[in-house]
């Protein structure tokens, strides 16, 4: 009976685990690290921020004659955040 229960639990939990694992791996292939995914700048990257990063890309941008990093939404190309080095 315990074996049947474990199989049922495993079958129910496998699809969400595969989905979220695939999203996490896809996020890591975007070319930026965990600290860059800290969208609210609170010092740590939450699971929600990692999920948000699945829809955000990274590109170079020039702002006030400085080379910066711009993070943009894939859905419309609008910037989400721009990080520039200190002058």
Buried (B, 14 or more C-beta within 10 A) or exposed (E): EEEEEEEEEEEEEEEEEEEEEEBBEEBBEBEBEEEBBBBEEEEEBEEEBBBBBBEBBBEEBEEEEEEBBBBBEEEEEEEBEEEBEEE
